[in-house]
Amino acid sequence: MSQHANLLIRDVQLIDGTGSAPYRGDLAVRGERIVALGDLHDWSADSCIEGHGRCLSPGFIDVHTHDDSNVIRMPQMLPKLTQGITTVIVGNCGISASPVRLPGPDVPDPMNLLGRLEDFRYPSFAAYAEAVGAAQPSVNVAALVGHTALRANFMERFDRPASAEEIQQMRSALRQALADGAIGMSSGLAYMNARHAPAAEMHALVEEVGAAGGIYTTHLRDEFAGLLDAMEEAVATARHGQAPLVISHLKCAGVGNWGTAPLALEKLEWAARQHSCHCDCYPYTAGSSTLDLGQVTDDFEIFITWSDPHPQMARQTLQAIAASWGVSLLDAARRLQPAGAVYHNMAEDDMRRILQHPLSMVGSDGLPNDPHPHPRLWGAFPRVIGHFCRDQGLFSLPEAIHKMTGLSARNFGLADRGELRVGAFADLTLFDFAEVRDRATFADPIAAAQGIELVLVNGAVAYRQGQLEARAGRLLKRSTQSPQS
């Protein structure tokens, strides 16, 4: 007797997200879940999609995003859906939209990357979860609580360590957010508003994360000359709190630091032998954030993407702006602040080594509120598949997909996500391996990828041949303890 499904995707190369070799077959979806894989010629379905030998993988998981408010304000999530992304991890680099009570009127840097004052209206994680549910974005959302966001709730100024009382207040707010479904905590210790937090402050907070079975992610205190020491600090903090660690956008920044990737990866491997430790990486040699005076140099190009006091100076290099004003780079940067910048501060070989490493996952680190964003916002995942896997041969296709799906789901505790298997949620991406490519560039960064043909989220077709369909994403709350190695 034949079986019946809501949807059958026939004749595809099934890449299951585990790193295993692809195999040709069909996949059946009933409701939100995968119910069968393999030779399903005797199955019937309400709807059938012919794959014509294209690749079908789990939907991609973007482990490093700043989409906190955008999943609510712009729930179509086109920059992500068009890449084949079905889940975003928000709340990275110590900044999150909740739980936040800002005294106003200014949003502290770098929390201004997430939006304006009116975007911080979620005093509790429960309020944020309710807002995500009401917006019903096109992609799933899992959320970290930002350390800088916690500081903003309870500290009137940031140029000092938190007091014992403030730490207790932060612990209480974090504990409640974790109980309400946050998956862990992030920090951004390189930023001005967090860099005065000592080890004792971080240890106290990560204790809460570990006790709740959450994950700790960190934008390291130093990605330049002090990279290796900063990695040791992060590992010590995570081990103290007994929380798995993810080092955000691991990089060797600054000309004097180029060539350090082998040492950084050796340190990562050393840490992983003692404790669950991974990193994420974006496939570009430029970073992007707010304009930081500490990174101003003439060693590499700094491109200004926005400036509140001088919006007319955007889309020029800092060097050109300084020359036109007849001032130093540092004085020009001071005048432009608050502002955004793209920093071309990495070496290609370092980035390739980190991206290729088995402990590395893929995260876009895209900034959706930047008016001239880094192209990673629209192109990171197709760039991994098309440029680095297919064209450069940096890794096999199963390895590339594993870095974007199964490895990410396992590390972030996303149950039944990131794999093609019976019982898993039907978050799926169908793509043409020969045609996949990123079209977003530094000059023209807002451009949908090529070759992503179909995206399903929780069993519903969300994107097909360039057109949006159902919005079926949801908040993924922490339900199981993250793995320890």
C-alpha positions in Angstrom: 0.0 0.0 0.0 1.4 3.4 -1.0 2.2 6.1 1.6 1.0 9.6 1.3 2.7 12.9 2.1 1.8 16.6 1.9 4.9 17.3 -0.2 7.3 15.1 -2.2 10.6 16.4 -3.6 11.7 13.9 -6.2 15.0 13.0 -7.8 17.5 15.1 -5.8 21.0 14.7 -4.5 20.4 14.4 -0.7 23.1 16.0 1.3 22.1 15.2 4.9 24.1 17.8 6.9 26.2 15.2 8.7 29.2 15.3 6.3 28.2 12.0 4.8 28.4 11.4 1.0 25.3 12.6 -1.0 22.9 10.0 -2.5 20.2 10.3 -5.1 16.6 9.9 -3.9 13.4 11.5 -2.9 12.2 13.2 0.3 8.7 13.3 1.8 7.2 15.9 4.1 4.1 15.5 6.2 3.1 18.5 8.3 6.3 20.1 9.6 8.5 17.0 9.5 10.5 14.8 7.2 8.7 11.4 7.1 10.7 9.5 4.5 13.9 9.6 2.4 15.2 7.4 -0.4 13.4 5.7 -3.3 9.8 6.9 -2.8 8.4 6.1 -6.3 5.4 4.4 -4.7 4.4 7.4 -2.6 1.7 9.9 -3.4 1.5 13.5 -2.3 -0.7 16.6 -2.3 2.1 18.4 -4.1 5.2 17.1 -5.9 8.3 19.0 -6.8 10.7 17.6 -9.4 14.3 18.2 -8.4 16.0 17.1 -11.6 19.1 16.1 -9.8 19.6 19.3 -7.9 21.0 19.3 -4.4 18.7 19.2 -1.4 20.1 19.9 2.0 18.9 21.0 5.4 18.1 24.7 5.5 21.2 26.7 6.3 21.7 28.0 9.9 23.3 31.4 10.2 24.9 31.2 13.6 26.1 34.8 13.7 23.5 37.5 12.9 22.3 40.9 14.1 18.7 40.4 12.9 17.2 40.8 16.4 14.8 43.6 15.5 14.6 42.9 11.8 12.9 39.5 12.3 10.0 41.6 13.7 10.2 44.8 11.7 11.0 43.1 8.3 9.7 39.6 8.8 10.1 38.6 5.1 13.9 38.4 5.9 14.8 38.5 2.2 18.6 38.8 2.8 18.6 35.5 4.6 15.8 33.5 2.8 17.3 34.2 -0.6 20.6 32.6 0.6 18.8 29.4 1.6 19.0 30.3 5.3 16.1 28.9 7.4 17.3 29.8 11.0 19.2 32.8 12.4 20.9 33.1 15.7 20.5 36.6 17.0 21.9 38.5 20.0 25.6 38.2 19.0 28.6 40.3 20.0 27.1 41.2 23.4 24.2 43.2 21.8 20.6 42.0 21.9 17.2 43.5 21.6 16.1 41.9 24.9 16.0 42.0 27.8 16.6 45.8 27.5 15.4 48.9 29.3 17.3 51.9 27.9 17.1 55.2 29.8 17.5 57.1 26.5 17.7 59.1 24.5 20.8 57.6 23.0 21.4 54.0 22.1 24.8 52.9 23.3 27.4 51.9 20.7 27.4 49.2 19.4 23.8 48.5 20.3 22.9 51.1 17.7 23.7 48.4 15.1 20.3 46.8 16.0 18.3 50.0 15.4 17.0 53.2 17.0 15.6 53.8 20.5 12.1 52.7 19.4 13.4 49.3 18.5 14.4 48.5 22.1 11.0 47.9 23.5 11.4 44.4 24.9 12.1 44.7 28.7 12.0 40.9 29.1 12.9 38.0 26.9 9.3 36.8 27.2 8.2 40.1 25.6 10.6 39.6 22.7 9.5 36.0 22.2 5.9 37.2 22.0 6.8 39.8 19.4 8.6 37.3 17.3 5.6 35.0 17.5 3.3 37.8 16.4 5.5 38.8 13.5 5.9 35.3 12.3 9.1 35.8 10.3 10.0 33.8 7.2 12.9 32.1 9.1 13.3 30.5 12.6 14.9 32.6 15.3 17.1 31.5 18.2 18.3 34.2 20.6 21.3 34.9 22.8 21.2 37.6 25.5 23.9 40.2 25.1 26.3 41.1 27.9 26.5 44.7 26.8 22.7 44.8 26.7 22.6 43.5 30.3 25.1 46.2 31.3 22.9 48.9 29.7 20.0 47.9 31.9 21.8 48.4 35.2 24.9 50.6 34.7 24.8 54.4 34.3 28.2 54.3 32.7 30.4 51.6 31.1 34.0 52.7 31.7 34.3 50.5 34.8 33.7 47.0 36.1 30.2 46.3 37.3 29.7 46.4 41.0 28.7 43.3 43.0 25.1 44.6 43.1 25.0 45.3 39.4 26.4 41.8 38.7 23.6 40.3 40.8 21.0 42.3 38.9 22.5 41.2 35.6 22.6 37.6 36.8 18.9 37.7 37.7 17.9 39.2 34.4 20.0 36.6 32.5 18.6 33.8 34.6 15.0 34.8 33.8 15.8 35.2 30.1 17.3 31.7 30.0 14.3 30.3 31.8 12.1 32.0 29.2 13.9 30.3 26.3 17.1 32.3 25.4 19.8 29.8 24.2 22.7 31.5 26.0 24.7 34.7 26.3 27.1 36.6 24.0 29.8 39.1 24.8 31.6 41.7 22.8 34.6 42.5 25.0 36.4 44.5 22.2 33.7 47.2 22.3 34.1 50.3 24.5 31.0 49.6 26.5 32.1 46.1 27.5 35.9 46.2 27.5 36.1 47.3 31.2 34.3 44.1 32.3 36.9 42.0 34.1 37.1 38.2 34.3 35.1 38.1 37.6 32.2 39.9 35.9 32.2 37.5 33.0 32.7 34.4 35.2 29.7 35.3 37.3 27.4 35.6 34.3 28.6 32.6 32.4 27.9 30.5 35.6 24.2 31.3 34.9 24.6 30.2 31.3 26.2 26.9 32.2 23.7 26.2 35.0 20.9 26.6 32.5 22.5 24.4 29.8 23.1 27.4 27.5 26.0 28.4 25.2 28.5 31.2 25.5 29.6 33.0 22.4 32.1 35.8 22.4 33.5 38.6 20.1 37.0 38.4 21.6 38.5 41.1 23.7 41.2 41.5 21.0 41.3 40.2 17.4 44.6 41.9 16.7 48.0 41.5 18.4 46.4 40.1 21.6 44.3 37.4 19.8 45.9 34.4 21.4 45.6 35.8 24.9 42.0 36.8 24.2 41.3 33.2 23.1 42.7 31.9 26.4 40.5 34.3 28.3 37.4 33.1 26.5 38.2 29.5 27.1 38.9 30.1 30.8 35.6 31.9 31.1 33.6 29.2 29.4 35.3 26.4 31.3 34.6 28.2 34.6 30.9 28.5 33.8 30.8 25.0 32.3 29.2 26.3 29.1 30.1 25.4 25.6 32.1 28.1 23.8 31.8 29.6 20.3 34.4 32.2 19.3 32.6 34.7 17.0 34.0 35.5 13.6 37.5 34.2 14.4 40.0 36.3 12.5 43.5 37.6 12.5 42.9 41.3 12.1 45.5 43.9 11.4 48.5 43.8 9.0 50.9 42.9 11.9 48.7 39.9 12.7 48.5 38.4 9.3 49.7 34.8 9.1 48.7 34.1 12.7 45.8 31.7 11.7 47.9 28.5 12.2 48.6 29.6 15.8 45.0 30.6 16.4 43.7 27.3 15.1 46.2 25.4 17.2 44.9 27.3 20.2 41.3 26.4 19.2 42.2 22.7 18.9 43.9 22.8 22.3 40.8 24.3 23.8 38.5 21.8 22.1 40.5 18.9 23.6 39.5 20.1 27.1 36.1 21.6 26.5 33.4 22.1 23.8 34.9 24.9 21.7 34.1 26.0 18.2 34.2 29.2 16.1 32.3 30.8 13.3 33.7 32.5 10.2 32.4 34.6 7.3 34.0 34.1 3.9 35.4 37.6 3.3 38.6 39.4 4.2 36.8 42.6 5.5 34.9 43.1 8.6 32.2 45.6 9.3 30.9 47.3 12.5 30.6 50.8 14.0 33.5 53.2 13.4 36.0 52.4 16.2 38.7 54.9 16.9 40.9 52.0 18.1 40.9 50.5 14.6 41.7 53.7 12.7 45.0 53.2 10.7 46.4 53.8 7.3 47.6 50.2 7.0 44.4 49.1 5.2 41.3 50.6 3.6 38.4 51.8 5.9 35.2 52.4 4.0 32.5 54.5 5.7 29.0 53.2 5.2 27.0 55.7 7.3 27.5 58.7 9.6 24.9 60.4 11.7 26.5 63.9 11.8 27.8 63.8 8.2 25.5 61.5 6.2 26.8 63.1 2.9 30.3 61.6 3.6 29.1 58.0 3.5 30.2 55.6 0.7 33.7 57.0 0.7 37.0 55.8 2.3 38.0 57.3 5.6 41.3 58.3 3.9 39.4 60.2 1.2 37.2 62.0 3.8 40.3 63.0 5.9 42.0 64.3 2.8 39.0 66.4 1.7 38.7 67.9 5.2 42.4 68.4 5.5 42.6 66.5 8.9 44.2 63.3 10.2 42.4 60.0 9.9 41.7 60.0 13.7 40.2 63.5 13.6 38.1 62.6 10.6 36.8 59.5 12.4 35.9 61.5 15.5 33.9 64.0 13.4 32.0 61.1 11.7 31.0 59.3 14.8 28.6 57.7 15.3 29.2 56.0 12.0 29.6 52.6 10.4 32.6 51.2 8.6 34.0 48.3 6.5 37.5 47.4 7.5 39.6 45.5 4.9 41.9 44.2 7.7 42.4 40.4 7.0 44.6 38.2 4.8 43.0 35.8 2.4 45.1 32.8 3.5 44.2 33.3 7.2 40.5 33.5 6.4 40.6 30.4 4.2 42.4 28.4 6.8 39.8 29.3 9.5 36.9 28.7 7.2 38.2 25.3 6.2 38.9 24.1 9.7 36.6 21.3 11.1 35.8 23.3 14.2 34.5 26.3 12.2 30.9 27.0 11.3 29.5 29.6 8.9 28.0 32.9 10.1 27.3 35.9 8.0 27.6 38.6 10.7 25.5 40.8 8.3 24.3 44.2 9.4 20.8 44.5 8.1 20.3 48.1 9.3 23.4 49.5 7.5 22.3 51.5 4.4 25.3 50.2 2.5 25.9 46.9 4.1 28.9 44.5 3.8 28.0 42.0 1.0 28.1 39.2 3.6 24.5 40.2 4.5 23.2 38.8 1.2 26.0 36.6 0.0 27.9 34.7 2.7 26.3 31.2 2.3 26.2 31.0 -1.5 29.8 32.3 -1.5 30.9 29.3 0.7 29.2 26.9 -1.7 29.9 28.5 -5.0 33.2 30.2 -4.7 35.0 28.3 -2.0 33.6 24.8 -2.4 32.9 24.5 -6.1 35.3 27.0 -7.7 38.2 26.9 -5.2 37.9 23.3 -3.9 38.5 24.4 -0.3 36.3 21.6 1.0 33.9 19.0 -0.3 30.2 19.9 -0.7 29.2 17.6 2.2 31.8 19.3 4.4 30.5 22.8 3.4 26.9 21.9 4.1 27.9 20.3 7.5 29.4 23.7 8.5 26.2 25.4 7.6 23.7 22.9 9.1 24.4 19.9 11.2 27.4 21.2 13.0 25.6 24.5 13.8 22.4 22.8 15.0 24.4 20.5 17.3 26.5 23.2 18.8 23.6 25.6 19.4 21.3 22.9 20.8 18.7 23.2 18.0 16.8 19.9 18.4 15.8 18.1 15.2 17.3 20.8 12.9 20.3 20.8 10.6 19.9 17.2 9.2 17.9 15.3 6.6 16.4 12.4 8.5 13.1 11.0 9.4 11.6 13.0 12.3 13.6 16.2 11.7 11.9 19.4 10.9 11.5 20.1 7.2 13.8 23.1 7.0 15.1 22.5 3.5 17.1 24.2 0.7 17.1 23.1 -2.9 19.9 24.5 -5.0 21.7 24.1 -8.3 25.4 23.4 -7.3 26.6 24.4 -10.8 24.8 27.8 -10.6 25.1 28.9 -7.0 26.9 32.1 -6.6 26.9 35.2 -4.5 26.0 38.4 -6.4 26.4 40.9 -3.6 29.6 42.9 -3.9 31.2 45.7 -1.9 30.2 48.2 -4.5 26.7 46.8 -5.0 25.9 44.9 -1.7 22.2 44.4 -2.0 21.7 41.6 -4.4 20.0 38.2 -4.0 22.1 35.1 -4.6 21.8 33.0 -7.8 21.0 29.3 -7.8 18.9 29.0 -4.7 15.7 27.5 -6.1 13.5 26.5 -3.2 13.4 27.0 0.6 11.1 25.3 3.1 10.7 26.4 6.7 8.9 24.0 9.1 7.4 22.1 6.1 6.0 25.2 4.3 7.4 26.6 1.1 8.9 29.9 2.0 10.7 30.9 -1.2 10.4 29.5 -4.7 12.2 30.6 -7.9 12.7 34.1 -6.5 9.3 34.6 -5.0 8.3 34.7 -1.4 5.5 32.3 -0.2 4.5 31.3 3.3 6.0 32.8 6.4 6.4 29.8 8.8 9.3 30.7 11.0 9.2 30.7 14.8 11.2 31.3 17.9 13.3 28.3 18.8 13.6 28.2 22.5 16.3 26.4 24.4 14.9 23.0 25.1 17.9 20.7 25.5 21.3 21.2 27.1 24.0 22.1 24.6 26.5 19.3 24.1 29.8 19.1 26.0 32.6 17.4 24.3 
